[in-house]
Amino acid sequence: MNLVDEDVNHPGYLVDEDVNHPGYLADEDVNHPEIYMSERVFYKSPDSSFHLLLEIDEETITSINFCSAQVSSQPSTALEREIFRQFDLYFTGRGKEFDLPFFATGTVFQLMVWEEVLRIPYSKTISYKELAERIDNPNASRAVGRALNQNPVPILIPCHRVIGSNGKLTGYGAGIAIKKKLLELERGNWQ
């Protein structure tokens, strides 16, 4: 998915934090802007190994968090049904790409890192150092790690595919055990 296009209405758009983005309605005649409430949806993988809390604003995924076991929500919109369908395919090893609308805000550096992570093929890994080199900042391995830690939509921006230079699994916001399970799932080794 190419995120360089400036069309905000296509699936998967990264935007600089300094740019105004949908988040509230502000009518000049109203003293208090109406705040949009995120819809929260719980997703459980078919084998119950992964539990996700997704936040959806205006038909766009704005946040994905791994969470403890929850009762899966019943999808109530076409988008929610599509999210569940695509995640079911992914978690059963039958889906390798996502075509879902998401919105990720961050600094210019974070956006560069996330854009490059989107280019890592399914089941492949690269090191933090290699990622830093790919964005023409070869001494920024640690900063790359910090940027990945701020990824609001893991799995869609597959930061679990970035590993240590020595091949070890290091750093993942949801924990190394989940990172390992995601990589094993993609490599077809997960049981």
C-alpha positions, 0 to 999 in steps of 0.5 A, a space after each residue: 500500500 502506497 501512503 505517499 498519496 495525499 488523498 486522505 480518503 483511501 485506506 491506510 493514510 499516515 499523516 503528520 501530527 501537525 496536520 489537522 485531521 478528523 477528530 472533532 467537529 467545530 462549528 463557529 457558532 457553537 461554543 463547545 465543539 462536538 467531540 467524536 467518540 471512538 467506537 471500540 470493538 473487541 476482536 478475538 482470533 479464531 483460535 482465541 490466541 490473540 485479542 485485540 481492541 480496535 478503535 474506529 473513528 468515522 469508518 477508519 481504524 485509529 488504534 489497535 491494542 493487544 488486550 487480555 481475553 475479551 468476548 469478541 464484539 459482534 460486528 455491526 457495520 460493513 467495515 467491522 465485518 470486513 475487519 473481522 474477515 481480514 483479521 480471521 484470514 490473517 490469523 489463520 494463515 490465509 491472509 497476507 495483506 490488509 486492505 483496511 482504512 487506517 489513520 496513523 499520526 506521528 512526527 515526520 520521522 515516525 511517518 518515514 519509519 512506518 512507511 518503510 515498515 509497510 514495505 517489509 514483506 509478509 513473513 520477512 524480517 529486517 533489523 532496526 539498523 537496516 530499517 534506519 539505513 533504508 530511511 537514510 539515517 543509519 545511526 538512528 536504530 534506537 530512534 527507529 525502535 522508539 518510533 515503532 513503539 509509537 505505532 498506533 496500528 500494529 499488525 496493519 503497520 507490521 512493526 513485529 517484522 523488525 528485529 535485532 541485528 543479531 536476529 533476536 526478538 527485541 522490543 515490542 509494545 505488546 511484549 516479546 511473546 506476542 511478537 514471537 507468535 506473530 512471526 511464527 504465524 507468518 512463517 507457518 510454524 505457529 501451533 
